[in-house]
């Protein structure tokens, strides 16, 4: 045993004796004793975990929230102890969590957000068992904020919004308690009435601050520009899907079609089914699946679909989410004549990226990235903007048909996510009007086909419509229709204005066996159902030698400004006409009534989409003349800002010279803004001084001047105390003038004596001039 009696006075103990956890003063570690602060921090963490659960549809909170609560209670009761063994255990478990994280990371290389969030939750749960100090609570607040941010990036609905508001509501008092704790403020006993008054004042200030933050946040969100394209190149995509068997791409898996007598949901395949009506027989559309997503479609169908959300799309510009196209008209529908010539493309085993073949065109294009999240089962046809060049898809192979449609080996199931990069051609009306009619044989062979029975009749009708326009244009001295583009544009508009969609089925009954859809539409019923308009336009243009095809897909859907997603429903599916222009490729025209003549184009600016949506809502309440005037004004403003933003950020893509140019502009703009701010600040000060009584104004001017020359007056000093101090450190002449102004001010304010303002101003002006010369 060590003999402590042998130690000399003043000698230090050996290290192994001196190191004793019980001899250390735990109070030196800034122990946090505030229960309200600990409760609020725990609430912030739980809100962050629950928000992540809601956004990613996981169940982390079922175990993480109770364990965090247990850890918080343990930390409070053990806050004065060092807990060495517990810390070692926490460190080991954190290493285990890190190992599990790397294992999961290998399977989610393309979208690591949820994996990182799970690691963060696990670390926070372990951290909650060791939070004695205030800064430990600060770490937990940061973790809760990060989890909320991850949830914001994962969320595709407004279900995340209440959690955001709840987090803000808890964060405000948390900051207050944290500040009080840092200042060492403890609860002071006050009278009951005073306490109630203070509580009412605190609540009113809290709700005022909460409201100001919400309004400011929404305002910033509304004017925040949304720039085209993704800034990162790691695109969201689901986990890998194994494909069994040999995928050829020829088969289309559409649950809305029932084949070979296999009844759907126990129904008779000959009744109320799109299956047996593929050849033109009467039938009803499926209530959930669009009839046009198949290699062969029948337009002799009636009925309506029940609306449901099928996918959410994140894209920096809206567009027609194209699914597939048809080249052969059958008389009552369409088919893909070369369905057996689907090209299959495999990806590398270590990447989800697949490069797609793209038709050669000479026109300008714009790269658009889209991420699709499927929310309801769809066929194995992959929606995408026109001319996709890359796709990030979970299957090892993808199919591309002759009409540039994408096909997957499996149906698009609920929960599937994939990303497409498209090189969308820009629509230049002048260039397309000059494209000419020199069509390649590969185009003329497939996209001018018509049934001989109706070809001549439709051609005469089409030429008659165009001739009437040209005669009227000559009479009105306006431009005639000479190009394929102008003819397509006019015919689409003509169908919109002169033919109608039937209000009841009796106005356009089922077609008879030998009856042609286009013929019945133009000459018998003078109208038809929405997709019939597109079929008619496609056939009319073919009849006068313009190559066309029918394209089916989804409209952009409803844009949600809070999530930045387009909400697409099954009822948004419809068909349009695509027209071929030599060298420039295919461009769509929409002849359906109440649809835009030209589908949404990538040329349209989407930088201030949220503000535009808000303006549309406000404009609905204003008179038309006022709306037109404001539309022109705001349109010019937004167009200017958009062009400026695009031009400025484009500088940084032009090499070092562009970067230097951009930095010079930033510096110059910042300096100019600072000068303007100084002028504005001086103007506000002058305006405020002019509103004061003359003596008060002179005194405040004097205080601003002495502050500017480095003689700042401390707030705790009275005017006379300040003047006396100046005598000790400044020249007598300077201190005397300041003392005279201070004394006059005190006599005026507290004694009611009228000062000699003219003399004071003269002496003050002389002092400023003298000081300026000396400096």
Buried (B, 14 or more C-beta within 10 A) or exposed (E): EEEEEEEEEEEEEEEEEEEEEEEEEBEEBEEBEBEBBBBBBBBBBBBBBBBBBBBBEBEBBEEBBEBBBEBBBBBBEBBEEBBEEBEEBBEEBBEEBEEBBEEBEEEBBBBBBBBBBBBBBBBBBBBBBBBBBBEBBBBBBEBBBBBBBBBBEBBBBEEBEEBBEBBBBBBBBBEBBBEBBEEEEEEEEEEEEEEEEEEEEEEEEBEEEBEEEEEEEEEEEBEEBBEBEBEEEEBBBBEBBEBEEEBEBBBBBBEBBBEEEEEBEEEEBEEBBBBBBBEBBBBBBBEBBBBBBBBBBBBBBEEEBEEEBBBBBBBBBBBBBBBBBBBBBBBBBBBBBEBEEBEBBEBEEEEBBBEBEBEEBEBEBBBBBBBBBBBBBBBBBBBBBBBBBBBBBBBBBBBBBBBBBBBBBBBBEEEBBBBBBBBBBEBBEEBBBEBEEEBEEEBEEBBBBBBEEBBEBBBEBBEEBBEEBBEEEEEEEEEEBEBBBBBBBBBBEBBBEEBBBBEEEEEBEBBEEEBBBBBBBBEEBBBBBBBBBBBBBBBBBBBBEBBBBBBBBBBBBEBBBBBBBBBBBBBBBBBBBBBBBBEBBBBBBBBBBEBEEBBBBBEEBBBBBBBBEBBEEEBEEEEEEEBEEBBEEBEEEBEEBBEEBBEBEEBEEEEEEEEEBBEEEEEEEEEEEEEEEEEEEEEEEEEEBEEEEEBBBBBBBBBEBBEEEEBEBEEEEEBEEBBBBBBEEBEEEBBBBBBBBBBBBBBBBEEEEEBEBEEBBEBBEEBBEBBEEEE
